[in-house]
């Protein structure tokens, strides 16, 4: 690991030289004056004074050499369609989308909210927003009306882009009705909505508000929209992520730092070169979709596969079929997708010629050793576990084969990526932990280029949430437990807070509890994440009723549980639906009134609940045990 260590050391000891060199990977319309301005910690401003544009770097810059080569490869097994857009064709669509946005009055600094499934128009409008200097806020399609309304109010968009429906497992998933509800709930609903009509479900257009994308596209096709040159630190997008409060945080990304960081990662971490095909099977509603379906590959002159469909339909070889057909070099997905494949015929793993594929990258949730080993051995390919967060925008910990091929160890996302001064910190003393000592994974600021610059509209929350966890030290907390072994390999050991991870989707238990508590019969509730062999974790809910006698009626418990599930689905989306909702007379709490979540989780997972000396009422745990 000598080279990786040395490379990392240079990036930390002399960030100025390191990032000045790496910044040459992108086009700067105006060169930057300063690599890093860190005069106002913990706010880091990278490439100060430089002017650039994400869309220009993703598209225009490659038109001279790659106009006729694939740039965006869209495969949908949901509607059985495949479209390959060359860089020139992508440019045409993005310009049309940019012209549409401009015609609706969107200009520099305005927000555009994108609520779309995995269809090419999502890419067109993200890139179009970047082209004209607007800030996009993409909302995951699995979210429901309440989540969407919260995000509309947060970003206050000038325009929303949406569709009639998505599709999952061949069934239409309504978008338009949820959008209509969200627009009603929102305090800042925009004047215009552009609807991409896929013809999946009938819908009623709202007169004067809803505009048809196909008609607008015809009107604006072949209009060339000039690039808006942005200062490196101008925001490019906001992406909401769950935390420990019911109120999601808008992670704000800059422009120049993000472009530079992603280009480096495509090369050093993902081993990609211009012209290579890259396939990230993530949704654009998540950070992986932003960084590694859209921006990373395109900025680096690579083609990106965008996939709408399940990993198991029409059969569990679909990922491998796509890889063979499009000569994919690197696959990125979540461990859950691989755990799902494990349940299918192993012969499907060898049906396709995967000689084009160099490596598989897994991230978004802990990768258990068994799953990692299984897929690596079955395919004969290295599996790179990489660890990061919405906030950081690109991997914090990962093997970096573009720097050096190192020995991979199952269960470990290897070592810190260049630019991240990562530490394991003792929660109580705030001091660095020694080898094999568990602590909180933290980053010594300044955060590198590409990481969040602040929380949208809330600098104070940014500082307070991330940088005030340790006594006497200003360190960024990841809120993950971790340790480093004596050889320098890192291990991630779960969250320190109440955030859970269901199939790679990050959810705040607080948000789900708020939904449970909305039911008029509920007095209070606790929602916890419990290990699950396929999804990593699932939510389980325990509710205390205002009138416990409500349960005496025949079938009452099932009816109430279903009503609560419906509320959760409507507010938080289907991903948040608990595997079980149980009713108890009281929740296990400390004498100071804090719910003992760790004890509940332990019981649900069949483990010993540990030290219970502070518990108020031990019988509360017996009740939980009885429901399992
Ligand atoms: P998100 O912001 O949705 O990407 O979720 C980030 C969180 O997912 C991290 O803070 C970790 O808890 C978890 N996570 C992501 N990647 C990994 C990984 N490779 N190993 C373990 N946990 C991970």
Boltz pocket constraint, residues with backbone or C-beta under 6 A from the ligand:
constraints:
  - pocket:
      binder: B
      contacts: [[A, 241], [A, 287], [A, 362], [A, 363], [A, 364], [A, 365], [A, 366], [A, 367], [A, 385], [A, 386], [A, 387], [A, 388], [A, 389], [A, 390], [A, 391], [A, 413], [A, 478], [A, 479], [A, 480], [A, 492], [A, 494], [A, 495], [A, 501], [A, 504], [A, 505], [A, 506]]
      max_distance: 6.0
